[in-house]
Amino acid sequence: MMPTPPLIGQSISRIEGYEKVTGAAKYAGEYNVKGLLYGYVVNSSITKGRITHIDIAAAKALPGVIEIFTHENRPSLAWFDLSYADMDAPPGSPFRPLQNEEIQYNGQPIALVVAENFELARYAASLVKFNYKEEPFKTNLLDHLDDARTPKAGLATFLKPMPPKPAGDFEKAYLESEKTVAAEFYHGTEHHNPLELFATTTIYEGKGKVTIYDKTQGTVNCQLYVGNVFGLKFKNVRVISPYVGGAFGSGLRPQYQLFFSVMAALELKRPVRVTLDRHQMFTFGHRPPTYQKTRFGASADGKVKALNHTAIGETSQFEDYTEVVVNYSNMLYPAMNTLMEYKILPLDVFSPLDMRAPGGSTAMHAIESTMDALSYELNIDPLELRLINYTERDVSVDRPYSSKELKACYLQGAEKFGWSARNPQPRSMRRGNKLIGYGMATGIWESNQLPARAEAILTVEGKLLVKSAVTDIGTGTLTVMTQIAADELGLPVADVTFAYADSKLPFAPIQGGSFTTSSVGSAVKAAGKALRKKIFKKAQSLEGSPLSKAKLHDVIFKDTCLILKSDSTQRISLLNIMSANHGKPIKTTNFSVPNLLRLKNYSRAAHSAVFVEVEVDEELGVINVTRALTAVAAGNIINPKTARSQILGGMVWSISKALREETITDHRLGKYMNQNLAEYHIPVHADIHELDVMFIQENDSIINELGTKGVGEIGLVGMPPAIANAVYHATGKRINQFPIHLDSLL
């Protein structure tokens, strides 16, 4: 009997797509209930100091203003730092809204005005007056590099390992190398800026009980935070977030609008919504500005012998935020002499926050631009230099990769892009008055899996219901989990419901780091397998069952039936099984954890090879990415359509990172100056031209039962340096600061 074609691997359109494009999807700020109040946050206008006086008289006198919360009248809250921590919290003392009169950074939330409508709350907020005593501050990373220090260790080191120890004798090997390159790199602050603003609608359900609609990447994470901070029982805190209008890491931690909404609802015993406006989206986490230095040395035949990568990243004064930056070069290139150094510099800013491909997008700019410069020193094609240094092992930890098809990415990507047409000399290719440049780079992102739980239920109607608290931040999680679940029982997608984004459902970790499919998907698959066993056992127990003497592996689940492989006429429908189950569903709940005993012997990562063509106006210095190709090896691709969309989104963001995007700080004020989308430049349709994605087949039986590695980050790490390398090839100018401004090319 022919097996049913699996749904895994099919390009199925997003299940919730219709709701999103028609406006039927309800986001956190769109749940309207009777008696809803609106809160507006007041932010500090100084960078460091303390509040000496608050005048709320004018605001409080306005009809319709219900309450104004400050540190002077806030309710009693949790005392210990641990109560304010969350699943993504770095070591340190998490920020506590309204804790006291101290101002720790510019834009710190210092009051909440609650009123009968949003406009009134916003107007009243403008009438609240604060007097401050200012203190000296420092916000400029480059001015204080000598003050950088080693980060404190914390629980997050599982996903953010510290740099490997030095190997060999780097200084000696570097001095003895036939060709060397040394370079410095810098990128400034970047903010996530998802389309949907952060909003929380809290419904007061009675004493100590709330239902919360929140923009988040982790419903359980927010449930635990609220319960701990406000002293509520976790079972009485329900967080729901079915639709998220982008997040990119900004929702990994509970943001302050959640705190204010819950606080006001509990105190006023009414439903309260707090929505941040666009400029307030610049008052919490961000990608930290980072300074990097590289020194690479190679023999005349191109073998890299010595690698040194140093990075200094910004953090706040109250938490040690870190990123994995300097670890990647030796994971890719097998030099025996290495020196990797990573430090952080506490400044008077809010704690940075993981932003799509945190650390990786920073690191690969330095690594791959240095490799490109080395290729010119050696007079070796940049692609050929990568192939010369290709390895199947991660020499930084002396382990093989669970799978690695990067070489296929290089070769197939180069052929499809037409890399062979590249003239190796800079400024040698033209199209009219435009200089043409080709650039390429490698991408790598470590593949992880976290514990997760899922419940699978065969309903009395013979349909499959699967439950998980996981969110879908726009990546296609709902669709992918439905495909995985449907395959386990051989059902069409229409017969499967995936209930998600609700903290009352089985545990799921925060959604980020490209580990969601591997984590929650593995739990869904495990729950489906367990349910198959229960269904099969029930089918065998039926009177006259044609499966009574069969084993589970003798049966396939197909067309809503259990069918004997050796004789397709011998079958039992799921409906018949359920009708014999006395009107009760069949349920199973499974907890999936990574097999660490097996995985510890392997390095696991997704890889990419990126090829880019740019046009540079010789007179104006304007850069256009005219075409780009990303070849990706990321294990088993569950849904090529949603996966391609993820990579394309990363490629668009790469153009933004390399050529457009930056948050500008006036360090005299310690303040971000372009807190809006008019001046925080991101690509528009006219900036995006021919982008292509190809997935290289990669089978990985080690990494997890699905064979998945994740695609959320890998689309962003390799393309920014490929753009910079293409700009060098076009112009002969090596620009090591992102974004690349046109004036640097004039």
C-alpha positions in Angstrom: 0.0 0.0 0.0 1.3 3.4 -0.9 2.0 5.6 2.2 0.3 8.9 2.5 2.5 11.8 1.3 3.6 13.6 4.4 2.5 17.1 5.1 5.9 17.9 6.5 7.9 19.4 3.6 4.8 20.8 1.9 4.5 24.5 1.2 1.2 25.1 3.0 -0.1 28.7 3.3 -0.5 30.1 6.8 -3.7 28.9 8.5 -4.3 32.3 10.1 -3.4 34.2 6.9 -7.0 35.1 6.0 -7.7 36.5 9.5 -4.6 38.7 9.3 -5.1 40.1 5.8 -8.9 40.8 6.5 -8.4 42.4 9.9 -10.3 39.7 11.7 -7.2 38.8 13.8 -7.4 40.5 17.2 -4.2 41.8 18.8 -3.5 42.6 22.4 -4.7 46.2 22.1 -8.0 45.2 20.4 -9.9 43.3 23.2 -12.7 45.6 24.2 -14.7 45.0 27.4 -17.3 47.0 29.3 -15.8 49.6 31.6 -12.3 49.5 30.0 -9.9 52.2 31.2 -6.8 53.4 29.4 -3.4 54.0 30.8 -0.6 56.2 29.3 2.9 56.0 30.6 5.0 59.1 31.5 8.7 58.7 30.8 11.7 60.5 32.4 13.2 63.4 30.5 16.6 63.1 32.1 19.2 60.3 31.9 20.4 59.9 35.5 19.5 61.3 38.8 16.4 61.3 41.0 12.9 62.7 41.2 12.7 65.5 43.8 9.0 66.6 43.3 5.9 65.4 41.5 3.0 67.7 40.7 -0.1 65.8 39.5 -2.7 68.5 40.5 -3.5 69.7 37.0 -3.7 66.3 35.5 -5.8 64.8 38.3 -8.3 67.7 38.1 -9.3 66.8 34.6 -12.8 65.1 34.5 -12.4 61.5 33.5 -8.9 61.0 34.9 -9.2 58.1 37.4 -5.8 57.7 38.9 -2.1 58.7 38.5 0.4 56.1 39.8 3.9 57.1 40.7 6.6 55.6 43.0 4.9 57.6 45.8 1.6 55.7 45.7 2.2 52.4 44.0 1.0 49.3 45.7 3.3 47.0 47.7 5.3 44.8 45.3 7.7 41.9 45.4 11.0 42.6 47.2 13.6 40.2 45.8 15.3 40.5 42.4 14.4 36.9 41.6 10.7 37.9 41.5 11.3 40.3 38.7 13.5 37.9 36.6 12.2 36.0 33.6 13.2 33.3 31.2 15.5 35.6 29.3 16.8 37.7 32.1 20.6 38.2 32.2 22.5 38.2 35.5 22.0 41.2 37.7 19.1 43.1 39.2 16.1 43.4 36.8 14.5 46.8 36.2 11.6 47.5 38.5 9.1 50.1 37.4 8.2 52.7 40.0 10.6 51.2 42.5 11.8 54.5 43.9 12.8 58.1 42.9 16.0 57.0 41.1 16.4 57.6 37.4 18.6 55.0 35.7 18.2 55.9 32.0 16.6 58.4 29.7 13.0 57.5 29.0 12.5 55.4 32.1 8.8 55.0 32.9 8.0 57.0 36.0 4.2 57.4 36.1 1.0 56.0 34.7 -2.1 58.1 34.1 -5.4 56.2 33.9 -8.4 57.7 32.3 -11.7 56.9 30.7 -10.2 57.1 27.2 -6.7 57.0 25.6 -6.7 60.6 24.4 -7.5 61.9 27.8 -4.9 59.8 29.5 -2.3 61.0 27.0 -3.2 64.6 27.4 -3.3 64.3 31.2 0.2 62.7 31.1 1.5 65.9 29.5 0.3 67.9 32.5 2.2 65.8 35.1 5.3 67.7 36.2 8.5 66.4 37.6 11.5 68.1 39.2 14.8 66.3 39.1 18.2 66.4 40.6 20.5 65.4 37.7 23.7 63.4 38.0 26.6 62.8 35.6 26.1 59.9 33.2 27.9 58.1 30.4 26.2 56.6 27.3 29.0 56.5 24.7 30.6 53.1 24.3 33.5 54.3 22.2 34.5 56.9 24.8 34.8 54.3 27.6 36.2 51.2 26.1 39.0 51.0 28.7 36.3 50.5 31.4 35.0 47.3 29.8 35.0 44.2 32.0 34.3 40.4 31.9 30.6 39.6 32.2 29.2 37.8 35.3 28.3 34.1 34.7 24.6 33.3 34.8 22.0 30.7 33.9 21.7 32.0 30.3 25.2 30.6 29.5 23.5 27.4 28.2 22.3 29.4 25.2 25.0 32.1 25.4 28.3 30.2 26.1 31.4 32.2 27.0 34.3 32.5 24.5 36.5 29.4 24.2 39.9 29.4 25.9 42.9 30.5 24.0 44.5 27.7 21.8 48.1 27.4 20.7 50.2 30.6 20.5 48.2 33.2 18.6 50.7 36.0 18.8 53.6 33.9 17.5 51.4 32.3 14.7 50.1 35.7 13.7 53.6 37.2 13.4 54.8 34.2 11.4 51.8 34.2 9.0 52.7 35.1 5.3 49.6 37.3 5.0 47.7 39.1 7.8 44.7 41.4 8.2 43.8 43.5 11.2 40.6 45.5 11.3 38.2 47.4 13.6 34.4 47.3 13.4 31.6 49.1 14.9 27.8 49.3 14.8 25.6 51.5 16.9 22.3 51.0 18.7 19.4 49.3 16.8 15.8 49.0 18.0 13.4 46.2 17.1 10.5 48.4 15.8 7.9 45.7 15.1 4.8 46.9 13.3 2.6 46.2 16.3 3.1 48.5 19.3 3.4 46.9 22.7 0.0 46.8 24.4 -1.5 44.9 27.3 -5.2 44.6 28.1 -5.8 43.3 31.6 -9.3 42.0 32.6 -9.9 42.1 36.4 -11.7 38.8 37.2 -12.1 39.2 40.9 -9.8 39.2 43.9 -6.3 38.1 42.9 -7.4 36.9 39.4 -6.7 38.4 36.0 -6.9 37.6 32.3 -4.2 39.3 30.3 -4.1 39.9 26.6 -0.4 40.8 25.9 2.0 41.3 23.1 4.6 38.8 24.0 6.9 36.0 22.8 6.2 33.9 25.9 2.8 33.6 27.6 4.1 31.4 30.4 7.1 33.8 30.9 4.6 36.7 31.5 2.4 34.5 33.7 5.3 33.7 36.0 6.5 37.4 36.0 3.0 38.7 36.9 2.5 36.1 39.6 5.8 36.7 41.2 5.8 40.5 41.1 2.2 41.0 42.3 2.0 38.0 44.6 -0.7 36.2 42.7 -1.2 32.4 42.3 0.0 31.3 38.9 -3.3 29.5 38.3 -5.1 32.9 38.7 -3.0 34.6 36.0 -3.9 33.8 32.4 -1.9 35.3 29.6 -3.3 35.1 26.0 -1.5 36.2 22.9 -2.8 34.5 19.7 -1.6 37.2 17.3 1.6 39.1 17.5 2.5 41.8 14.9 6.2 41.1 14.9 8.6 41.1 17.8 12.1 40.0 16.7 13.2 39.5 20.3 11.5 42.6 21.8 8.8 40.4 23.4 11.2 37.8 24.9 11.0 39.7 28.2 7.9 41.2 29.9 7.9 44.9 28.9 6.8 47.6 31.3 3.3 48.1 29.8 2.5 44.7 31.2 3.5 45.7 34.7 1.5 49.0 34.5 -1.7 47.4 33.0 -1.8 44.6 35.7 -1.0 47.0 38.5 -3.7 49.4 37.6 -6.3 46.7 37.0 -5.6 45.1 40.4 -5.7 48.5 42.2 -8.8 49.9 40.4 -10.6 46.5 40.1 -11.4 47.4 36.5 -10.1 46.3 33.1 -7.1 48.5 32.0 -5.3 48.8 28.7 -1.8 50.3 28.4 -0.4 50.9 24.9 3.0 52.3 24.2 3.3 54.8 21.3 6.1 54.6 18.8 8.6 56.8 20.6 8.1 54.7 23.8 9.2 51.7 21.8 12.7 53.1 22.1 12.6 53.1 25.9 13.4 49.5 26.6 15.6 46.8 25.0 17.7 47.2 21.9 20.6 45.7 20.0 23.7 47.0 21.9 26.4 49.0 20.1 29.4 46.9 19.8 33.1 47.5 19.0 35.2 44.7 17.5 38.8 44.0 16.5 40.0 41.2 14.4 43.4 39.9 13.5 43.6 36.9 11.1 46.8 35.3 9.7 47.2 32.8 6.9 49.8 30.9 5.0 50.5 31.8 1.3 48.2 28.9 0.2 45.3 30.4 2.1 45.2 28.2 5.2 44.1 30.3 8.1 46.6 29.8 11.0 45.8 32.4 13.5 42.5 34.0 14.6 41.9 36.8 17.1 38.5 38.3 17.7 37.8 40.9 20.4 34.4 42.4 21.1 33.1 45.0 23.6 29.3 45.3 23.9 27.1 47.7 25.8 25.1 46.7 28.8 23.1 48.6 31.5 24.3 49.5 35.0 21.9 46.9 36.5 22.2 43.8 34.4 25.0 42.0 32.5 23.5 41.5 29.1 25.8 39.4 26.9 25.9 38.1 23.3 27.8 35.3 21.6 30.0 37.3 19.3 33.6 36.0 19.2 32.9 32.3 19.2 32.0 31.8 15.6 35.3 32.3 13.6 36.9 29.2 14.9 33.6 27.2 14.5 33.9 28.0 10.8 37.7 28.2 10.2 40.0 25.5 11.7 42.9 27.6 12.9 45.0 26.0 15.7 46.1 29.3 17.2 43.2 31.4 18.6 42.5 34.2 21.0 38.9 35.2 21.7 38.0 38.0 24.1 34.5 39.3 25.0 33.8 42.1 27.4 30.9 44.3 28.3 30.7 48.0 29.3 28.0 49.1 31.7 26.4 52.4 30.7 23.5 54.5 31.7 21.0 52.9 29.4 18.2 50.3 29.6 19.5 46.7 29.4 20.0 45.6 25.8 17.7 42.8 24.6 18.1 39.9 22.1 17.3 41.3 18.7 17.0 38.9 15.7 20.3 37.0 15.4 21.8 38.6 18.6 25.6 38.4 18.5 25.6 36.4 15.3 24.7 39.3 13.0 27.3 41.4 14.8 30.0 38.8 14.7 29.7 37.8 11.1 30.2 41.3 9.9 33.6 41.4 11.5 34.6 37.8 10.7 33.4 37.6 7.1 34.7 41.1 6.2 38.1 40.2 7.6 38.1 36.9 5.6 37.2 39.0 2.5 40.0 41.4 3.1 42.4 38.4 3.6 41.3 36.9 0.3 42.5 40.1 -1.5 45.8 40.0 0.4 46.3 36.4 -0.7 45.0 37.0 -4.3 42.6 34.1 -3.8 38.9 34.3 -4.8 36.8 34.9 -1.6 34.7 31.7 -2.3 37.8 29.6 -2.9 39.3 30.9 0.4 36.3 29.6 2.3 36.6 26.2 0.5 40.3 26.0 1.3 39.4 26.4 5.0 36.3 24.2 5.0 36.0 21.6 7.8 33.4 19.1 8.9 34.5 19.6 12.6 34.0 22.4 15.0 37.7 22.7 16.1 36.8 25.3 18.7 35.5 22.4 20.9 36.9 19.5 19.0 33.6 18.0 18.0 32.0 17.0 14.6 28.9 18.7 13.5 25.7 16.7 13.7 25.4 17.6 10.0 26.9 20.3 7.8 26.1 21.0 4.1 27.8 24.4 4.0 30.0 23.3 1.1 26.9 22.5 -1.0 25.6 26.0 0.0 28.8 27.5 -1.4 28.9 25.5 -4.6 25.2 25.5 -5.5 24.7 29.1 -4.4 27.7 30.3 -6.5 26.5 28.5 -9.6 22.9 29.8 -9.3 24.1 33.4 -8.6 26.7 33.4 -11.4 29.7 34.1 -9.1 32.1 33.0 -11.9 31.2 36.2 -13.8 32.9 38.3 -11.1 36.0 40.2 -12.2 38.3 39.9 -9.2 39.6 43.5 -9.4 37.8 46.2 -7.4 36.1 49.0 -9.4 36.4 46.8 -12.6 32.7 46.2 -13.2 30.3 48.8 -14.4 26.7 49.3 -15.6 26.4 52.8 -17.1 27.5 55.2 -14.4 27.1 52.6 -11.7 29.9 50.7 -10.2 29.0 47.0 -9.8 30.2 44.8 -6.9 29.9 41.2 -6.1 30.3 40.1 -2.5 29.8 36.8 -0.6 29.9 35.7 3.0 29.2 32.7 5.3 26.4 32.5 7.9 26.2 30.3 10.9 23.7 30.0 13.8 23.8 27.5 16.5 20.8 25.1 16.7 19.3 24.5 20.1 16.3 22.7 21.7 14.6 23.5 25.0 12.2 21.4 27.0 8.5 21.8 26.0 5.2 20.0 26.7 2.3 19.3 24.3 -1.1 17.6 24.7 -2.8 15.6 21.9 -6.5 14.8 22.0 -8.5 12.7 19.6 -12.0 14.2 20.0 -15.3 12.2 19.8 -15.7 13.6 16.3 -12.5 11.9 15.2 -10.6 15.2 14.9 -7.2 16.0 16.4 -6.7 18.8 18.9 -3.2 19.6 20.0 -2.4 22.2 22.7 0.7 24.2 23.6 1.3 27.6 25.3 3.7 28.6 22.5 3.1 31.9 20.7 3.3 32.6 16.9 5.0 35.9 16.4 4.4 35.8 12.7 6.8 33.0 11.7 4.2 30.4 10.8 4.3 28.4 14.0 0.6 27.7 14.0 0.8 26.2 10.5 4.0 24.2 11.1 2.8 22.7 14.3 -0.5 21.7 12.6 1.5 20.0 9.8 3.6 18.0 12.4 0.5 17.0 14.3 -1.4 16.0 11.2 1.3 13.8 9.9 1.3 11.7 13.1 -2.3 10.6 12.6 -2.4 10.8 8.8 -5.1 13.5 8.9 -5.7 16.4 6.6 -4.9 19.8 8.0 -8.6 20.6 8.1 -9.1 17.9 10.7 -6.4 19.3 13.1 -6.7 22.2 15.5 -3.7 23.6 17.2 -4.6 25.5 20.3 -1.8 27.9 21.3 -0.6 31.2 22.8 -2.4 30.7 26.1 -0.6 30.2 29.4 -3.2 27.7 30.7 -2.0 25.3 28.0 0.9 22.9 28.3 4.3 24.6 28.9 6.3 26.1 26.1 9.5 28.2 26.4 9.8 31.7 25.0 9.7 31.9 21.2 13.1 32.9 19.9 16.6 31.8 19.0 15.4 29.7 16.1 14.6 26.9 18.6 10.8 26.9 18.6 10.1 24.3 15.9 12.8 22.0 17.3 11.5 22.4 20.9 7.7 22.6 20.6 7.6 20.7 17.4 9.4 17.8 19.1 6.8 17.9 21.9 4.0 17.8 19.4 5.5 14.9 17.6 6.1 13.0 20.9 2.5 13.6 21.9 1.2 12.5 18.6 3.3 9.3 18.7 1.9 8.5 22.2 -1.6 9.2 21.0 -1.1 6.7 18.1 -0.3 4.0 20.6 -3.4 4.7 22.7 -5.6 4.8 19.6 -4.1 1.6 18.3 -4.6 -0.2 21.6 -8.2 0.9 21.6 -8.7 -0.3 18.0 -7.3 -3.7 18.9 -9.7 -4.1 21.8 -12.8 -3.7 19.5 -14.8 -6.9 19.0 -13.8 -8.5 15.7 -11.0 -6.0 15.1 -8.9 -6.8 12.0 -6.0 -5.3 13.9 -6.2 -7.6 16.9 -3.0 -9.5 16.0 -1.1 -6.7 14.4 1.7 -4.6 15.8 1.8 -0.9 15.7 4.4 -0.9 13.0 2.1 -3.0 10.8 -0.4 -0.2 10.7 -0.6 3.2 9.0 -2.8 6.1 9.9 -4.4 7.4 6.7 -7.6 8.8 5.5 -9.0 9.1 9.0 -8.5 5.3 9.4 -6.1 2.8 10.8 -5.2 0.5 7.9 -3.2 -2.7 7.8 -0.2 -2.2 5.6 -0.4 -5.8 4.2 -4.1 -5.6 3.3 -5.6 -2.1 2.8 -9.1 -3.6 3.0 -8.5 -4.3 6.7 -9.2 -1.0 8.4 -11.0 0.7 11.3 -12.1 4.4 11.1 -11.2 6.8 13.9 -14.9 7.6 14.2 -15.7 3.9 14.9 -13.0 3.8 17.5 -14.3 6.9 19.2 -17.9 5.7 19.2 -16.7 2.6 21.0 -15.0 4.8 23.6 -18.3 5.8 25.3 -18.2 9.4 24.2 -14.9 10.1 25.8 -11.9 11.6 23.9 -8.5 9.9 23.9 -5.8 12.1 25.4 -2.1 12.1 26.0 0.4 14.7 27.3 4.1 14.5 26.6 7.2 16.4 27.8 10.0 16.6 25.3 13.6 17.3 26.3 16.8 17.4 24.2 18.9 14.2 24.4 21.9 15.9 26.0 23.8 12.6 26.4 23.8 12.3 22.6 24.0 15.9 21.7 27.0 16.7 23.9 29.2 14.9 21.4 28.2 17.2 18.5 28.1 20.8 17.5 24.8 21.8 16.0 24.3 24.7 13.6 22.5 25.9 10.6 24.7 27.3 7.8 24.3 29.6 4.8 26.3 31.1 1.9 25.2 34.5 0.7 25.9 36.1 -2.6 25.2 39.8 -3.3 25.3 42.2 -6.2 25.3 45.9 -5.5 25.2 49.0 -7.7 27.0 52.1 -6.4 26.4 55.5 -8.0 29.9 56.7 -8.6 29.0 60.4 -8.2 26.5 60.2 -5.4 27.6 57.2 -3.4 24.1 55.8 -3.3 24.1 52.0 -2.8 21.5 49.6 -4.1 21.4 45.9 -3.5 20.2 44.8 -6.9 20.1 41.1 -6.3 21.0 38.6 -3.6 20.9 34.9 -3.0 21.0 33.0 0.3 21.7 29.2 0.1 20.7 27.6 3.4 21.4 24.3 5.1 19.1 24.1 8.1 18.2 20.4 8.4 14.6 19.3 7.6 12.4 22.2 6.3 8.9 21.6 7.6 7.2 24.2 5.4 9.4 25.6 2.6 6.9 28.5 2.0 7.0 29.8 5.6 10.7 29.0 5.8 11.5 31.0 2.6 9.5 33.9 4.1 11.7 33.8 7.2 14.9 33.9 5.1 13.5 36.7 2.9 12.6 38.7 5.9 16.2 38.3 7.2 17.6 39.4 3.9 15.4 42.5 3.9 16.6 43.2 7.4 20.2 42.7 6.3 19.8 45.5 3.8 18.5 47.6 6.6 21.3 46.7 8.9 24.1 47.3 6.4 22.7 50.4 4.7 19.9 52.1 6.7 19.2 51.2 10.3 20.6 53.0 13.4 19.4 54.7 16.5 21.3 57.9 16.9 22.2 59.1 20.4 23.1 62.6 21.5 25.6 61.7 24.2 25.4 65.2 25.6 21.9 64.4 26.6 22.1 60.6 26.9 19.1 60.4 24.7 18.0 58.7 21.5 17.2 61.4 19.0 15.3 59.5 16.2 12.5 57.8 18.1 10.1 57.5 15.2 9.9 55.6 11.9 10.4 58.8 9.9 14.0 59.2 11.1 14.8 55.6 12.1 15.4 54.5 8.5 14.4 51.0 7.4 14.0 49.7 3.8 10.8 50.5 1.8 9.6 48.6 -1.3 11.8 50.7 -3.6 14.9 49.5 -1.8 14.2 45.8 -2.4 15.0 44.2 -5.7 15.7 40.6 -6.7 16.0 38.3 -3.6 16.2 34.6 -3.9 16.4 31.7 -1.4 17.5 28.1 -2.0 17.4 25.3 0.7 20.1 22.7 0.5 19.0 19.2 1.4 20.5 18.3 4.8 19.5 15.2 6.7 20.3 15.2 10.4 19.2 12.2 12.4 21.1 13.4 15.5 19.8 16.9 16.3 16.2 16.0 17.2 13.5 13.6 16.0 12.3 16.1 13.4 15.8 16.8 12.0 15.1 20.6 12.2 17.6 23.3 13.0 15.5 26.5 12.7 15.6 29.3 10.1 14.6 32.5 12.1 18.1 33.9 12.5 20.2 32.3 9.7 18.8 34.7 7.1 20.3 37.7 8.8 23.8 36.7 9.8 25.6 36.3 6.5 24.1 39.0 4.2 25.2 42.2 5.9 28.9 41.3 5.5 28.2 40.1 2.0 26.9 43.6 1.2 29.9 45.3 2.8 32.2 43.0 0.7 30.3 43.8 -2.4 30.6 47.5 -1.7 34.4 47.0 -1.4 34.5 45.1 -4.7 32.5 47.9 -6.4 34.4 50.9 -5.0 37.7 49.7 -3.5 36.7 51.2 -0.2 36.5 48.9 2.9 33.8 50.3 5.2 33.7 48.6 8.6 31.0 50.6 10.3 27.3 49.8 9.9 25.3 51.3 8.5 27.4 52.3 5.5 26.6 56.0 4.7 26.9 57.3 1.2 29.3 60.1 2.4 31.9 57.5 3.3 32.0 56.6 -0.4 32.3 60.0 -1.9 
